[in-house]
Amino acid sequence: MDFEYSEEQEMLRKTVRKFVDEEIMPYIKDWDTEGHFPESIWQRLADLGLMGVCIPEAYGGSGMDYNALAIVCEELERGDTTFRTAVSVHTGLNSLSLLQWGTEEQKQKFLVPQAKGEKIGAFGLTEPGAGSDVAALSTTAKRVGDDYVLNGQKTWISLCDQADHFLVFAYVDKEQSHKGISAFIVERDREGFSSKAIKGKYGIRAGNTGELFMEDVRIPAANRLGEEGEGFKIAMASLDNGRFTVAAGACGLMMACLEASLDYCKTRTTFGKPIGEHQLVQQMLANMEAGYQMSRLLVYRAGELKNSGKRNTRETSLAKWQACNFANKAADDAVQIHGAYGYSDDYPVARYLRNSKAPVIYEGTREIHTIMQADYVLGKREDKELNRMLPAWPFE
């Protein structure tokens, strides 16, 4: 077992960190306040090969392993959760789903331009009445000749106004419960499709999040991903990938909290000595470091299973659950270390705290992951290999 970065991975980490330090950090405070980031950032992500870092070169990607995706997500979230979210949704939830479940025609039409950064992909599962309970979906897809007609609404969809392609889940047969759900690739320019951003979010304010509306949206049957009734399997496999990226990103947020807190400890003095010499402050710093190191081990363990082409639902769930909890606590402690200044926008830690809450909720709440892990321990849950696994790395 090798815990060191390869030369290629270290180069990738340094590249992303330089991008974050020079092109995100100086501007993110304003972008967070304004509620958006420049479109030019998408082109920079594409220029650096980050839109398809773990997609095979045959499909327009960089051909690196799945832990390279974790490195990208960690370094991006060190700058702001907004940018990790963009890569999580585009690559983790959408592109990797196309790689795993798509036909060759679908990969050429949708995956290749997404991996190159020419198009942006998003993920449409959550609805006003369906979050953790996926079977509660109300969006429908009716077969009409060689097409499907979709009707319904999705909410809390990242990149809602920016994405070109959406992976949407809908019922073809409600009576079959989750076995009646299918997955569809929906292009933005389809008649009857529209989106609307949600304003006033607590955190991840620079990111675009909102609702999707489908009113008699007609798409060809060739846009169905997988077979009819495989939508639930596809959604769960997609979430394995998305949760992996969220966990990796949480490591980056912890690192940002630790860096900001250490900087403050060097300048702030109380009771005649730097605050870093007070034991209770040291305890918070030590807990940040411990949470960061433990979370990274969980993330890269899941990544190695992905690299081997093995099912990793249990390991990814554990990584996502723990890393997001650790990140939320690290951000809370970072604010505490900064005192009153931590409660203002003069320092970045207030933004870190706001951003840290959403990952504890989305892609499986901490309560859902707690139940999942208990079920594994009790022997009530067992993961079987899917009929279509992600390709093992190195890609042939």
C-alpha positions as CSV (number, residue, x, y, z in Angstrom):
1,M,0.0,0.0,0.0
2,D,1.5,3.3,-1.2
3,F,0.4,6.5,0.5
4,E,2.6,8.8,-1.6
5,Y,1.4,10.7,-4.6
6,S,2.8,9.6,-7.9
7,E,4.9,12.1,-9.8
8,E,1.8,12.7,-12.1
9,Q,-0.5,13.2,-9.1
10,E,1.8,15.6,-7.4
11,M,2.1,17.6,-10.6
12,L,-1.7,17.7,-10.8
13,R,-2.0,18.8,-7.2
14,K,0.5,21.7,-7.7
15,T,-1.3,22.7,-10.9
16,V,-4.7,22.9,-9.3
17,R,-3.3,24.6,-6.2
18,K,-1.6,27.3,-8.3
19,F,-4.9,27.9,-10.2
20,V,-6.8,28.2,-6.9
21,D,-4.2,30.5,-5.3
22,E,-4.0,32.8,-8.3
23,E,-7.4,32.7,-10.0
24,I,-9.9,31.9,-7.2
25,M,-8.6,33.1,-3.8
26,P,-8.2,36.8,-4.7
27,Y,-11.7,37.0,-6.1
28,I,-13.9,34.5,-4.2
29,K,-15.1,36.9,-1.5
30,D,-16.6,39.2,-4.2
31,W,-18.0,36.3,-6.2
32,D,-19.6,34.9,-3.0
33,T,-21.2,38.2,-2.3
34,E,-22.4,38.7,-5.8
35,G,-23.8,35.2,-6.1
36,H,-21.9,34.0,-9.2
37,F,-18.5,33.4,-10.7
38,P,-17.3,34.4,-14.2
39,E,-18.0,32.1,-17.1
40,S,-14.3,32.2,-17.9
41,I,-13.6,29.9,-15.0
42,W,-15.2,27.0,-17.0
43,Q,-12.7,27.6,-19.8
44,R,-9.8,27.6,-17.4
45,L,-11.0,24.3,-15.9
46,A,-11.2,22.8,-19.4
47,D,-7.8,24.3,-20.3
48,L,-6.2,22.5,-17.3
49,G,-7.9,19.2,-18.2
50,L,-9.9,19.2,-15.0
51,M,-13.4,18.6,-16.6
52,G,-12.5,15.0,-17.5
53,V,-9.5,14.2,-15.4
54,C,-10.5,10.6,-14.8
55,I,-12.2,10.0,-18.1
56,P,-10.3,7.8,-20.5
57,E,-8.4,9.6,-23.2
58,A,-10.4,7.7,-25.8
59,Y,-13.4,9.7,-24.6
60,G,-11.7,13.1,-24.5
61,G,-10.5,12.9,-20.9
62,S,-7.0,13.1,-19.3
63,G,-7.0,9.3,-18.5
64,M,-5.8,9.7,-14.9
65,D,-7.1,7.5,-12.1
66,Y,-10.0,8.1,-9.8
67,N,-7.8,9.3,-6.9
68,A,-6.7,12.1,-9.3
69,L,-10.3,13.2,-9.2
70,A,-10.1,13.3,-5.4
71,I,-7.0,15.5,-5.6
72,V,-8.7,17.9,-7.9
73,C,-11.8,18.1,-5.6
74,E,-9.7,18.6,-2.5
75,E,-7.7,21.4,-4.0
76,L,-10.7,23.1,-5.5
77,E,-12.6,23.1,-2.3
78,R,-9.6,24.6,-0.5
79,G,-10.5,27.6,-2.6
80,D,-14.3,27.4,-2.4
81,T,-16.9,24.6,-2.3
82,T,-18.5,26.2,-5.4
83,F,-15.8,24.9,-7.7
84,R,-15.6,21.4,-6.2
85,T,-19.3,21.2,-6.5
86,A,-19.1,22.1,-10.2
87,V,-16.6,19.3,-10.8
88,S,-18.5,16.9,-8.6
89,V,-21.7,17.4,-10.5
90,H,-20.2,17.6,-14.0
91,T,-17.7,14.7,-13.6
92,G,-18.7,12.7,-10.6
93,L,-22.5,12.5,-11.1
94,N,-22.9,13.0,-14.8
95,S,-19.8,12.1,-16.9
96,L,-18.8,9.0,-14.8
97,S,-22.4,7.8,-15.1
98,L,-22.2,8.1,-18.9
99,L,-18.9,6.2,-18.8
100,Q,-20.4,3.4,-16.7
101,W,-23.8,3.1,-18.3
102,G,-23.8,4.8,-21.7
103,T,-23.8,3.2,-25.1
104,E,-21.0,4.0,-27.4
105,E,-23.2,6.4,-29.3
106,Q,-24.1,8.2,-26.1
107,K,-20.5,8.4,-25.0
108,Q,-19.5,10.0,-28.4
109,K,-22.4,12.4,-28.4
110,F,-22.4,13.5,-24.7
111,L,-19.4,12.2,-22.8
112,V,-16.6,13.3,-25.2
113,P,-17.6,17.0,-25.3
114,Q,-18.1,17.0,-21.5
115,A,-14.7,15.5,-20.8
116,K,-13.1,18.1,-23.1
117,G,-15.0,20.9,-21.3
118,E,-16.9,21.9,-24.4
119,K,-20.3,21.1,-22.7
120,I,-21.3,21.0,-19.1
121,G,-23.3,18.2,-17.5
122,A,-25.6,18.2,-14.4
123,F,-27.7,15.8,-12.4
124,G,-31.5,15.9,-11.8
125,L,-32.6,13.5,-9.0
126,T,-33.9,15.6,-6.1
127,E,-37.5,17.0,-6.2
128,P,-39.6,19.1,-3.8
129,G,-41.0,15.9,-2.3
130,A,-38.2,13.5,-3.0
131,G,-34.7,13.7,-1.5
132,S,-33.4,10.8,0.6
133,D,-36.6,8.9,-0.4
134,V,-35.8,8.4,-4.1
135,A,-38.9,6.2,-4.7
136,A,-41.0,9.3,-3.9
137,L,-40.2,10.8,-7.3
138,S,-43.1,12.4,-9.2
139,T,-41.4,13.2,-12.5
140,T,-42.8,10.9,-15.2
141,A,-41.6,9.7,-18.6
142,K,-44.1,8.3,-21.0
143,R,-43.1,6.3,-24.1
144,V,-44.6,7.7,-27.3
145,G,-43.4,5.9,-30.3
146,D,-39.6,6.4,-30.6
147,D,-39.6,9.1,-28.0
148,Y,-40.2,9.7,-24.3
149,V,-42.3,12.7,-23.0
150,L,-41.1,14.0,-19.6
151,N,-43.1,16.0,-17.1
152,G,-42.0,17.1,-13.7
153,Q,-39.9,19.3,-11.5
154,K,-36.5,19.0,-10.0
155,T,-35.0,21.2,-7.2
156,W,-31.7,22.0,-5.6
157,I,-30.0,21.1,-8.9
158,S,-26.4,22.4,-9.1
159,L,-25.5,24.1,-12.4
160,C,-29.2,24.5,-13.2
161,D,-28.7,27.5,-15.5
162,Q,-25.2,26.6,-16.7
163,A,-25.4,22.9,-17.8
164,D,-26.0,21.8,-21.4
165,H,-27.0,18.2,-20.5
166,F,-28.9,16.9,-17.5
167,L,-29.1,13.3,-16.3
168,V,-32.8,13.2,-15.2
169,F,-34.6,10.4,-13.3
170,A,-38.3,9.7,-13.9
171,Y,-41.0,7.1,-13.5
172,V,-41.9,5.1,-16.5
173,D,-44.0,2.8,-14.3
174,K,-45.0,4.1,-10.9
175,E,-46.6,0.8,-9.9
176,Q,-43.2,-0.8,-9.9
177,S,-41.9,1.5,-7.2
178,H,-38.1,2.1,-7.5
179,K,-37.9,-0.6,-10.2
180,G,-40.1,1.6,-12.4
181,I,-37.5,4.5,-12.5
182,S,-35.5,5.1,-15.6
183,A,-32.7,7.6,-16.4
184,F,-32.6,10.1,-19.3
185,I,-30.2,12.5,-20.9
186,V,-32.1,15.8,-21.4
187,E,-30.6,18.6,-23.4
188,R,-31.3,22.2,-22.3
189,D,-32.6,23.3,-25.7
190,R,-35.5,20.8,-25.7
191,E,-38.9,22.5,-26.0
192,G,-40.7,22.6,-22.7
193,F,-37.5,22.6,-20.6
194,S,-36.7,25.6,-18.4
195,S,-34.7,26.3,-15.2
196,K,-34.7,28.9,-12.4
197,A,-32.0,29.7,-9.9
198,I,-32.6,29.7,-6.1
199,K,-31.6,32.9,-4.5
200,G,-30.6,33.6,-0.9
201,K,-28.8,30.3,-0.1
202,Y,-27.0,30.0,3.2
203,G,-23.8,28.9,1.6
204,I,-22.0,28.0,-1.6
205,R,-23.3,31.4,-2.8
206,A,-21.1,31.7,-5.8
207,G,-22.5,28.5,-7.2
208,N,-25.6,28.2,-9.4
209,T,-28.3,26.1,-7.8
210,G,-32.0,25.9,-8.7
211,E,-35.0,24.2,-10.2
212,L,-35.7,22.4,-13.5
213,F,-39.1,22.3,-15.1
214,M,-40.2,19.9,-17.8
215,E,-43.5,20.3,-19.5
216,D,-44.1,17.7,-22.2
217,V,-40.3,17.6,-23.0
218,R,-39.9,15.2,-25.8
219,I,-36.6,13.3,-26.1
220,P,-35.6,10.4,-28.3
221,A,-35.5,6.9,-26.8
222,A,-31.8,6.9,-27.7
223,N,-31.4,9.4,-24.8
224,R,-32.4,6.8,-22.2
225,L,-29.4,5.8,-20.2
226,G,-29.4,2.1,-19.5
227,E,-32.5,-0.1,-19.8
228,E,-36.0,0.8,-18.6
229,G,-36.2,0.2,-14.9
230,E,-32.5,0.6,-14.3
231,G,-32.8,4.2,-13.2
232,F,-32.6,3.5,-9.5
233,K,-29.4,1.4,-10.0
234,I,-27.9,4.2,-12.1
235,A,-28.8,6.8,-9.5
236,M,-27.2,4.8,-6.7
237,A,-24.0,4.2,-8.8
238,S,-23.9,7.9,-9.7
239,L,-24.2,8.8,-6.0
240,D,-21.2,6.5,-5.2
241,N,-19.2,8.7,-7.5
242,G,-20.7,12.0,-6.4
243,R,-20.2,11.1,-2.7
244,F,-16.6,10.2,-3.4
245,T,-16.0,13.7,-4.7
246,V,-17.8,15.4,-1.9
247,A,-15.7,13.5,0.7
248,A,-12.5,14.5,-1.1
249,G,-13.7,18.1,-1.2
250,A,-14.4,18.1,2.5
251,C,-10.7,17.4,3.0
252,G,-9.9,20.5,1.1
253,L,-12.2,22.6,3.3
254,M,-10.5,21.2,6.4
255,M,-7.2,22.2,5.0
256,A,-8.5,25.7,4.3
257,C,-9.8,26.0,7.9
258,L,-6.5,24.8,9.3
259,E,-4.4,27.2,7.1
260,A,-6.6,30.2,8.0
261,S,-6.5,29.3,11.7
262,L,-2.7,28.9,11.8
263,D,-2.3,32.3,10.1
264,Y,-4.5,33.9,12.6
265,C,-2.7,32.2,15.5
266,K,0.5,33.9,14.4
267,T,-0.9,37.4,14.6
268,R,-3.5,37.3,17.4
269,T,-2.2,37.7,21.0
270,T,-4.3,37.3,24.2
271,F,-3.2,37.3,27.9
272,G,0.3,38.1,26.8
273,K,1.0,35.3,24.4
274,P,0.0,34.1,20.9
275,I,-3.4,32.3,21.0
276,G,-1.8,29.3,19.4
277,E,0.0,28.7,22.8
278,H,-3.4,28.3,24.6
279,Q,-4.2,24.6,25.1
280,L,-7.8,24.8,24.1
281,V,-6.9,26.5,20.8
282,Q,-4.2,23.8,20.3
283,Q,-6.9,21.2,20.8
284,M,-9.0,22.6,18.0
285,L,-6.1,22.8,15.7
286,A,-5.1,19.2,16.5
287,N,-8.7,18.0,15.9
288,M,-8.6,19.7,12.5
289,E,-5.4,17.9,11.6
290,A,-6.7,14.6,12.8
291,G,-10.0,14.9,10.9
292,Y,-8.2,15.8,7.8
293,Q,-5.7,12.9,7.9
294,M,-8.4,10.3,8.8
295,S,-10.7,11.6,6.1
296,R,-8.0,11.4,3.4
297,L,-7.3,7.8,4.3
298,L,-11.0,6.9,3.9
299,V,-11.2,8.8,0.6
300,Y,-8.2,7.2,-1.0
301,R,-9.3,3.8,0.2
302,A,-12.5,4.2,-1.7
303,G,-10.5,5.6,-4.7
304,E,-8.4,2.5,-4.8
305,L,-11.5,0.3,-4.9
306,K,-12.7,2.4,-7.8
307,N,-9.3,2.0,-9.5
308,S,-9.7,-1.8,-9.2
309,G,-13.2,-1.8,-10.7
310,K,-14.8,-2.9,-7.4
311,R,-18.0,-1.9,-5.8
312,N,-17.3,0.8,-3.1
313,T,-20.7,1.9,-1.8
314,R,-19.9,1.0,1.8
315,E,-16.5,2.6,1.8
316,T,-17.6,5.7,-0.1
317,S,-20.6,6.2,2.3
318,L,-18.2,6.1,5.3
319,A,-15.8,8.5,3.7
320,K,-18.6,11.0,2.8
321,W,-20.2,10.8,6.2
322,Q,-17.1,11.2,8.3
323,A,-15.3,13.7,6.1
324,C,-18.3,16.1,5.9
325,N,-18.8,15.9,9.7
326,F,-15.2,16.6,10.3
327,A,-15.2,19.5,7.9
328,N,-18.3,21.0,9.5
329,K,-16.6,20.8,12.9
330,A,-13.4,22.2,11.6
331,A,-15.2,25.2,10.1
332,D,-17.0,25.8,13.4
333,D,-13.8,25.6,15.3
334,A,-12.1,27.9,12.8
335,V,-14.7,30.6,13.5
336,Q,-14.3,30.0,17.2
337,I,-10.5,30.5,17.0
338,H,-11.0,33.8,15.1
339,G,-13.5,35.0,17.8
340,A,-15.7,38.0,16.8
341,Y,-13.7,38.4,13.6
342,G,-14.7,34.8,12.6
343,Y,-18.3,36.0,12.6
344,S,-17.6,38.6,9.8
345,D,-16.5,38.5,6.2
346,D,-13.2,40.1,7.1
347,Y,-11.8,36.5,7.3
348,P,-12.8,33.5,5.1
349,V,-13.7,31.2,7.9
350,A,-17.4,32.4,8.1
351,R,-17.7,31.4,4.4
352,Y,-16.1,28.1,5.2
353,L,-18.7,27.5,7.9
354,R,-21.6,28.4,5.6
355,N,-20.2,26.2,2.9
356,S,-19.6,23.2,5.2
357,K,-23.2,22.7,6.0
358,A,-24.6,21.7,2.6
359,P,-22.4,18.6,2.1
360,V,-23.6,17.3,5.5
361,I,-27.1,17.3,3.8
362,Y,-26.8,16.5,0.1
363,E,-26.0,13.2,-1.5
364,G,-27.2,11.4,1.5
365,T,-27.7,13.2,4.8
366,R,-25.5,12.2,7.8
367,E,-28.5,10.4,9.1
368,I,-28.9,8.3,6.0
369,H,-25.2,7.4,6.0
370,T,-25.4,6.5,9.7
371,I,-28.3,4.1,9.0
372,M,-26.3,2.6,6.0
373,Q,-23.3,1.9,8.1
374,A,-25.3,0.4,10.9
375,D,-27.0,-1.9,8.3
376,Y,-23.6,-3.0,7.0
377,V,-22.4,-3.8,10.6
378,L,-25.6,-5.7,11.4
379,G,-25.5,-7.7,8.2
380,K,-28.8,-6.2,7.0
381,R,-27.2,-4.7,3.9
382,E,-24.9,-6.3,1.3
383,D,-23.7,-4.8,-1.9
384,K,-23.6,-6.9,-5.0
385,E,-21.5,-6.1,-8.1
386,L,-23.5,-4.0,-10.6
387,N,-23.9,-5.4,-14.1
388,R,-21.9,-2.4,-15.3
389,M,-19.1,-1.3,-13.2
390,L,-16.8,1.7,-13.8
391,P,-13.8,0.6,-15.9
392,A,-10.8,-0.2,-13.8
393,W,-7.7,2.0,-14.1
394,P,-5.4,2.1,-16.0
395,F,-7.9,2.4,-18.9
396,E,-7.2,0.2,-21.9
